[in-house]
Amino acid sequence: MDEKIQDYIEKQKSPQKEICKKLHTIIVKTIPGTKDAMKWGVPAYDDGKYYIVALKDHVNIGFSIQGLTKEQIGLFDGGGKTTKHIEIKDLKDIDEKRIVKLLKMVKK
């Protein structure tokens, strides 16, 4: 894990810290060889295809939607024009199967 990403995650309060750690693990396990770095002030992966951002009462895992169909884009939350996200408020709310499916879809 990039040292700056580790610092970012460790600075978060609970449950955001634990959520970020779990999401990071899911990303690097699902996308072997993914490159991680701080981008836009948050942990980003594969040159910004994915990101994690800890907010006041939840964590978003974000995805680039470039090149996706309208049907695929509908699988995400959020209203961004170039990225969408999934909002996670608690560690038990992480739907790993959904996240893995979306990571692989965006990776293509």
Secondary structure by P-SEA (a helix, b strand, c coil): ccaaaaaaaaaccaaaaaaaaaaaaaaaaaccbbbbbbccccccccccccccccccccccccccccccccccccccccccccbbbbbbccccccaaaaaaaaaaaaac
